[in-house]
Structure formats: C-alpha cells, structure tokens
Amino acid sequence: MSATDTPVGMPAPSAPDTAGRSPWGEVLHSLARSGTFLTGLFILLFWVVCALFGQHFVPYDPLASDIINALTPPAADHWFGTDQLGRDVFSRVIVGSRDILTVAPLATILATIAGTALGLVIGYFRGIVDDVISRVLEAFMAIPVVIIALLAIVALGTSKVTVIVVIGLSFAPIIARTVRSAVLAERELDYVAAAKLRHEGALHTMFVEILPNVIPPILVETTVRLGYAIFAVATLSFMGFGIQPPSPDWGLSISSNYGMIGGGFWWTVLFDALAIASLVIGVNLVADGVHGAFND
Amino acid sequence: MVFLGGQVLPGNVGRAILGPFADQRAVDALNHSLGVDRPLLVQYGSWIWNFLHGDMGTSYVFRAPVAPFVVDALGNSMKLALIAFVLVVPIGILGGVVAALNLNRPLDRIISLGGLSVTVLPEFVTGIILILIFGVWLRWLPIAAAWPKGAGFFTQIYYLILPSLPLFLVLFGYIARMARSGMIEALDSDYTRTAVLKGLPWRTVIWRHVLRNALLPTITVIATQTGYLIGGLVVIETLFRYQGIGSLIFTAARGKDFPMLEAGILTIGIVYAVATLVADFLYSVLNPRIRLGAEQ
C-alpha cells in the first residue's frame, strides 16, 4: 500500500513536472534545432514587434488621410503607395498587426481554458456526461465558424469582445475533444488510482493530478488553434463582422479597398493580403514545430 | 450516428436563431404582424411545418416569399462548389499519390509544403492574390462572377473558374495530405509486399491493391469538407459578388432579414446532412468490409 502516499514517484509516460527538467528541456532542445519552428517564430516575432512598437517607427500616421495624394502607386515617399483616403499603406500594414494579434490570441486562450475544462470533465467522468456533451459538441463542430459568428454577431452586435467569445467558444469543442482523448488514457494509470485511494476529490484529481500530464497535447492543439484563430479573425474582419473601422486591420483594409481592384490599384490590397498570409503561415510553422517536438 | 447528428443540426440552428431574435425586436406591432410575438415553440413548430410544405416564409426586406431566392442561390452555389470539387478531387488525389510515390524526394516536399501553405490561408487572401494575378495583371479571367444574362454553359464556367480556385487551393492541401498518408500506409503494408513478392507488375499492385485501400480515408475527408466548403462559400461569394447561398445568408444577416437567414441556414443544414449521408453510402460501397459487416 505504499503507492497511496507516493503518487509523485509514479512513472507516467508523459512526464509530470516533478520528474525534473529533462523532458521539457528535450522539447526545447529539439525546438531550437527545428528549422520550421525557428522560421515560424521569426515571422511571428516580427509581427509581434510591429504590433507592440510599430506605431513609433512607421513613417506616417496610419489613420491620417491626405486626399490630395490618394491612390498614389508605391514610390520612394510612400513605399507601398496610398489608399483611397491618401493614407500610407506601409504604415497601415505595419500597425495593422495590432488588432489581429490581440483578438486571435485572446480567443485562443479562451478556447484553451474552456476546452481543457470541458475535456477534463467529460474524459474523467465518461458515461452519460460524456455521451451527452460529446454529441452536443459534435453538432456544434459541424457548423462552420463563419456561420456561427454571423448569427452571434447579428444577435449581439459587433465588437472585439464578441469576436473573441465567438471564436473562443467555437474552437473550445475541438480542444475539448483532444483533451478528452488524452484524459481517457491518463485516468487508467496508477497515479490516478492512487489519488482516488487517498480520497482526493474529483476536482483535485482532474486539475492537480491529470492536468499536468496532458499539457503536451494541449500545447500542440493551442498553437494549431492560434493559426485557425488568425484565419477566422481575418475572415470576419473582411466580412465586416470583426474588427471595425478606423482600425488599419488587414482584413478590414482589404474589404474596404478590393472594390477598386479592377481599376488596377493593386497596392491597396496586395500588401495586406501578403501580411495575413505571412502571419498565418508563420504561426502554422510554429505549430508544426511544436507538434514535431512533442511527438519525436 | 453521423446521419442523426446531421438531422438534429438544423433544428438546433433554427432554435438558436429564433431564441435571441424574438426578444430583440422591440416594435410590438411589427412583431404581431410577423407573428413573432407568439410563444417560441409555436413559432418554431409552424416555421418547421411550413418549411416542410415548401413555404419558407416572407422576407422582411423584400416583402416577398423567401423560397425563390433560396432556390436560386442554392443552384448558383452548387455550380460553384461543383466546379471546385470536380477540379480538386482528381488533382488532389493525384497530388497525394504522386507525393507518396516520391516520398521524401523534392517533388514530395514541394507538394506537401505547397499544399500545407495554401490550405492554411484564408480564402479571401488567396482570392485577392489570384484576382490580382489572373484578373488584373494578366487579364485572363473576369474578376466578378456575374456573367451576362443568358450566358451559355461554357461562359458561365469561364466566369466561375477564378472564384472556384481559392476553394480549390484550400481543399487541395487537405485531400492531397490524406491521400499521401493513406498511400504511405498502404505501400508499407503486408498485402502490398505480398503482391510485389508474388510477382505482380508494379502498375497492377498500385492500381488494384494500394489505391483501393489508400483512398478510403480520403473519401471521408472529402465528405467532411462539405461543412468547410459552406463556410468558404460565404466568403468567396462575397468577394466575387456571386449570388449564392453564402452571400444570401451574409446579406440577410446584415439586413436582419430573419426569415431569409433562417431559410438559408436550414437549407445549409439539409445540404450538410445529405452530403454526410451520401458520403456514408459511398464509403460502404467502396469498402466491402463495412458492407458485409452490416449484412451479417
């Protein structure tokens, strides 16, 4: 019966914190050598720096219009040209990273917290709780995010908070499913049985015993979700249901300028499109690297 | 079970729409004339009842029956989706198969990495870039999907190529990746080794043994992409000003035209359920194991 008071010493395949630094150190080590991860991280950090400090080093105020110089093509004084109100496209692209890099990560964090809690509960209790909640989640996952967002925003009105909540809650079921399957494997292990024998409560067992051991899949899923969150935020802004004017947000800029694309004013949309593309690909490279590091 | 989920789905959506909106409309008289001041369940019941009898209600905005709008839009969307599907299914599978047969060689790297990159980009971003390349710079294809009235079959297809390309690109990555991993697994299996060892020509091994097993999971993925495709249609139809079901829902949501919105969403739900059913059916036709298992 020595197992009852030494749960910490129980060997678990996915390394609890107490097992020392080596598993996490190994992950960090393989991340540092992964070209995919480092490339993605570099792109991501570039945009984070732009979001944080961009406002201080851009050549023009991204919101200042200058009607006389509207729609000038890229040149020395306006690197990326100007838009229909004469605003400097380069400055707008740099500062435009700010809103999407606030909204998408917050939505991802919300999805992770809600999804993890839900996944722990249904994975731990199984049975009828699992059956009912899993069916509801499946039904939810079948509806495209854009449609859910459309309905929610019509009902609640547009604001950054709505976008965060909508994306967060529509991604939560996906994370819950991942966590659930990880928990199903963990709950059969001895350390969980030990916790039960010690008469630990369900909450304690779920969040103190099991949670630290399912961190790796959660981390992988979170980085993957961040890529999708950026995808979703950009799309909603483009549709007019996300970030609102006068923000220089990329999706929003594209939606207000693409009407003139037939006139040949390509610079008003191309750089925003490339910015979104680079950020999404960057985050996906990071996600790919994290996935690889945990699954080697 | 999937089919049941699909059946329940439109009901959930319908209730979700009716719930918040019935309270939101403050104008009592209008409410009364529209019948939305009746108890929710009564409304819901009569709405479903009428829908089943082909009466989808009256648009608030157009003051005309919703049904013709929805039917037209659905037809247009199907054209667009069909072109994307007809292009992507063979090309995506071919891409995956070629990648798997050239595993870890440059061609595989190009297909895998290229597929992954285009899959993660939002449709409107690839859409904008494609419009710029083919519509604005090369002037090969029209930038809006609005063909002249009375245009023939091929003219319509000509106008729909550009809008279908972003959908193609997103789906290509998924399908190619599934086909590739299915192929790798099948190539690595015992039955393939047996087939090779008993002296069958390589071509016969690939066609009769590998492909049949490798493509089963791919078919499931193709079917699950219907849900995605619907979300993608909302964006693409807006970008290309195409009168499909996606832009119908989008316009209805913006104009708070609830009967139109509900009819659109319910239609999507039905399409989704039918697609899932067809996929299940196809899967069992192609996989004798499931078919025979069910008969026993």
Interface residues (C-beta under 8 A of the other chain):
Chain A: R135 E138 A139 A142 I143 P144 V145 V146 I147 L150 L151 I153 V154 A155 L156 G227 F231 A234 T235 F238 M239 G240 G251 I254 Y258 I261 G262 G264 W266 V269 L270 A273 L274 I276 A277 V280 I281 N284 D288
Chain B: G5 G6 V8 L9 N12 V13 A16 I17 P20 F21 Q24 L116 S117 V120 L121 P122 E123 F124 V125 I128 I129 I131 L132 G135 V136 W137 I143 A144 G227 Y228 I230 G231 G232 V234 V235 T238 L239 I249 F250 A253 R254 K256 L261 I265 I268 Y272
